[in-house]
Amino acid sequence: MPERLIKKLHKLYFAVEKKQRKVQAALQRKLFSAGEEGNSSAVKMAAGSGGALELMEHQMADLIQERALQDELLRIIKDKKIQPVFQPIVALKGGEIMGYEALARGPVDSPLHMPAQLFAVAAKHKMLLALEHVCREASIQQTKMLTAGQQLFLNLTPEVINDPEFRNGRTKQVVLHHGLLPEQVTFEITERTAISDFGNFTRALHHYRQQGYCIAVDDAGAGYSSLQAIAELYPDFIKLDMSIVRDIHNNPFKIAILEALVNLAAAMNSKIIAEGVETVDELLTVMRLGVGYAQGFFFARPSNPPTDISAEALEVIRAFRKKEAGRREKELGTSLGRVIGDILEHVPTVPPETTTEQVEAKFAASSVRGVVVLQNSKPIGLVMKNRLYFHLGSYYGVSVYQKRSVELVMDSSPLIVNADLPLEAVSKIAMSREESNLYDLIIVVRDGLYVGVVSIMNLLNNITQLQVLCAHNSNPLTGLPGNLMIEEQLRRLLSKDVEFAVLYIDLNNFKAYNDKYGFEHGDQVLLMTAETLSRSLASEGQGDDFLGHIGGDDFIIITSAERAERIANAIIQIFDQEIRSAFPSEDLARGYIQVKNRRGTMEKFPITSISVAGVSNQYREFHNYWEIPEVAAELKKAAKQQKGSCFVFDRRKKKDNALNRDKRSETFS
């Protein structure tokens, strides 16, 4: 404790001690002046007074300590003696740092060094807002480690929303002054106190969200009505309380809670962050349950400057993702995008010097329909069972062929295909053969070497399954390919290592349109949008471009980087013309519609427009297909900040921060 505070404590203690001595002296004088009878009562009185004095002494000591802590807190706030530390928040898809949570520490030599004591004293003396103000500014000032796309998480109590220092834009000034964007700052609503009025609080948060800030609800699963906070605030991030994470792998009830929260977050388009991960088992469990982000001592302890993620944690994440990627590939191999190498069968193989009699013995010993003839592991012929018996059943057939090489009876020009050829392509080739060879086995090679065969029946069965899956995965309204086929297209393009562009398309103010005119009219707008996209591809695209329907008012086009801009401009031009027919003339004249918002109050919404967000691997490298929509989500957010229809294309290198925006009447910069 600082010397000044020690002197103050001594001064207060000596004052109390002096007062105590005066009381004791007065009692002693009374005792000596009393008679025998009074002497007894005086003794009792003195004894009782001594106990009271002892109690008073303890109470005074507590008051002195409390006053000293209050003075220490005032000094910390006045002199801005907060030292922030930063704990990384890790993206569990690859182990990258997605952001840092700023945590406050008092001076090292202070009794308020640790945050529990620091904030407890601030709450007791109603100085939380002043303390948080100092903590926020100190944290923002020391964020040189933040790179483009990374988030800074700042803890806020609900009352801070009404703090004049917060509402007047002071925080935004500090953010911009230190080279950050509001989009890089997440306000983490802590549960030190309950939210008394969710209506006013939600309206206040909406103001900050419009400025670009993100919102997180802290301590989900514990504290003051965290589920109500999630339901009312629609946070961008839900931070799971460490009490749920602790030993979760051994607790089925905690697992059930987390599964429910993951599903809730998905429905609300929020992201889960698991706090307090400390062991391998806890990390593996939250990853297995679908949690996207985590923080805790297992990754790194809070520090300033922040430390790197531990090598052990990175290894656990990468090993888990590698195993998951293998599982995903296997699942995709049994659904869409299957290649002929995925459905191989195995039959006997023989060298060319094998006699026909020996091949006949193989057929007799098993139920196989064919035998492949190999030379140095390369297929040079195929012997089908029915064709062999045709030769042997002819006049003199046994005597001519039985003891001689199988080369005399084999098909020396069988259908041989590469293992990575799609089933649909193999089917077209196989069914174009001569009728006499139509049902012969298809030989499959990889790098020219034999790997197996596929029968026509096996091929057709798998194609039928694919067609059923495609039908189930198509959007029931537009008939366009759905998410499974979209993911397969992206996965296939990434595996081919070719340049491509992805356009993510969605409608602005479509919910308001549905609420105003009804879902039937809304479906007509979606069909019109699908037709608009098809027309744009017909005029500006090529035959290999892909159009899919993600769901709702979200669509996707996969094309080349060179064609992306032309297609996007065509989409905006056609849509802005066609959408007018979906509105009554009086609403078009006003330029907006009036609909009740989620709070039940009337709000003006502009005429429905369209946003197009473009992403390409021409400017940044993607390792997995699920990284693409993550970048697109950022672009869509930028596009929706523009008035009317807008096209935003990502031309940033991985560490750039500026987005290129292109409105209908503008050109790319």
Summary of the structure (lengths in Angstrom):
residues: 669
radius of gyration: 37.1
end to end distance: 59.2
largest distance: 151.4
contacts: 2076
relative contact order: 0.05
helix: 51%
strand: 19%
